[in-house]
Amino acid sequence: MAITTAPGSVSRPPRPDAPAGPPRTSLGRKVRDNLTGHAFLIGAVLCFVVFSWYPMIRGIVMSFQRTRRGVTTWVGWDNYLRIIDDPSFWTAWKNTFYFTVLALVLGYVVPFFVAILLNEFRHAQGYLRILVYLPVMLPPASALFLFKFYAYDPSEAGLFNAILKALHLPTSQWMQSPEMTMPAMVLASTWMNMGSAVLIYLAALQNIPGELYEAAELDGAGIWRRILNVTIPQTRLILLLLAMLQIVATMQLFIEPLILANGAGAEDSATSVAYLIYQHGFFQNDLNGAAALGVIMLVVLAGFSAVYARLTARQD
């Protein structure tokens, strides 16, 4: 049968239907659409590569090498065995773990209760936050020099000894005493760094619904029962996160013994693993041994972080 068309019209063959579905977008189109985001990501990745990942990989490589008179040779595990045989290695780890335990007892618990106390104030809370956070804004070296020459002066003119004398208690030599060196460093470190933790805890406390405290009060719960049954469960994730950060940070103890105890301290009571790395690298010119010690610290902290992440994942 012939197909008739109107005069002046053009006959077109029938077109097949277009396939259904969304239009295809090429990878290049996606990259162009997100060019700004990728540019920011590339900058961040380059910073990590240059200042974090490359030094870490370079340190691992150096730990298996030895450089003498400009000649580098592969020595396998010799640097690790030599570092472990050094008596200072075990002294440094003992001091580091001791500092970490004391910091968890004092530097982890005190900021939490300071935050609870600040949360109870209804007036001048902003000024109190500034007062608590003020030590964090000081350069760490300046804050530690204040403790060293003003608070920890072994004479009676020192602040802490003057307080002990006013209370009719025996004074202390502080940084000159092997027994008091580590507690004194923990006290100074807690004062310097607790402001950040207090603000984080305070933000978590203010997100707790007030109805929970009202229900606890109606049930006759005192302040300690409210802290144990309401405050701690509601801030558990923040407490766990800051516990891990606290341990990782305190295990890298360096500036406190360097300034307060002039490095090793009395009878090596302040020598830490990080300070021992500094000694090997800059005093003994043993960069390969320092790299090996740094890798050992990396493995210890990575192992702790992995165990911590596994345990917290099970609790969640």
Rosetta blueprint (number, residue, H / E / L):
1 M L
2 A L
3 I L
4 T L
5 T L
6 A L
7 P L
8 G L
9 S L
10 V L
11 S L
12 R L
13 P L
14 P L
15 R L
16 P L
17 D L
18 A L
19 P L
20 A L
21 G L
22 P L
23 P L
24 R L
25 T L
26 S L
27 L H
28 G H
29 R H
30 K H
31 V H
32 R H
33 D H
34 N L
35 L H
36 T H
37 G H
38 H H
39 A H
40 F H
41 L H
42 I H
43 G H
44 A H
45 V H
46 L H
47 C H
48 F H
49 V H
50 V H
51 F H
52 S H
53 W H
54 Y H
55 P H
56 M H
57 I H
58 R H
59 G H
60 I H
61 V H
62 M H
63 S L
64 F L
65 Q E
66 R E
67 T E
68 R E
69 R L
70 G L
71 V E
72 T E
73 T E
74 W E
75 V L
76 G L
77 W L
78 D H
79 N H
80 Y H
81 L H
82 R H
83 I H
84 I H
85 D H
86 D L
87 P H
88 S H
89 F H
90 W H
91 T H
92 A H
93 W H
94 K H
95 N H
96 T H
97 F H
98 Y H
99 F H
100 T H
101 V H
102 L H
103 A H
104 L H
105 V H
106 L H
107 G H
108 Y H
109 V H
110 V H
111 P H
112 F H
113 F H
114 V H
115 A H
116 I H
117 L H
118 L H
119 N H
120 E H
121 F L
122 R L
123 H L
124 A L
125 Q H
126 G H
127 Y H
128 L H
129 R H
130 I H
131 L H
132 V H
133 Y H
134 L H
135 P H
136 V H
137 M H
138 L L
139 P L
140 P H
141 A H
142 S H
143 A H
144 L H
145 F H
146 L H
147 F H
148 K H
149 F H
150 Y H
151 A H
152 Y L
153 D L
154 P L
155 S L
156 E L
157 A L
158 G L
159 L H
160 F H
161 N H
162 A H
163 I H
164 L H
165 K H
166 A H
167 L L
168 H L
169 L L
170 P L
171 T L
172 S L
173 Q L
174 W H
175 M H
176 Q H
177 S L
178 P H
179 E H
180 M H
181 T H
182 M H
183 P H
184 A H
185 M H
186 V H
187 L H
188 A H
189 S H
190 T H
191 W H
192 M H
193 N H
194 M H
195 G H
196 S H
197 A H
198 V H
199 L H
200 I H
201 Y H
202 L H
203 A H
204 A H
205 L H
206 Q L
207 N L
208 I L
209 P L
210 G H
211 E H
212 L H
213 Y H
214 E H
215 A H
216 A H
217 E H
218 L H
219 D L
220 G L
221 A L
222 G L
223 I H
224 W H
225 R H
226 R H
227 I H
228 L H
229 N H
230 V H
231 T H
232 I H
233 P H
234 Q H
235 T L
236 R H
237 L H
238 I H
239 L H
240 L H
241 L H
242 L H
243 A H
244 M H
245 L H
246 Q H
247 I H
248 V H
249 A H
250 T H
251 M H
252 Q L
253 L L
254 F L
255 I H
256 E H
257 P H
258 L H
259 I H
260 L H
261 A L
262 N L
263 G L
264 A L
265 G L
266 A H
267 E H
268 D H
269 S L
270 A L
271 T L
272 S L
273 V H
274 A H
275 Y H
276 L H
277 I H
278 Y H
279 Q H
280 H H
281 G H
282 F H
283 F H
284 Q L
285 N L
286 D L
287 L H
288 N H
289 G H
290 A H
291 A H
292 A H
293 L H
294 G H
295 V H
296 I H
297 M H
298 L H
299 V H
300 V H
301 L H
302 A H
303 G H
304 F H
305 S H
306 A H
307 V H
308 Y H
309 A H
310 R H
311 L H
312 T H
313 A H
314 R H
315 Q H
316 D L
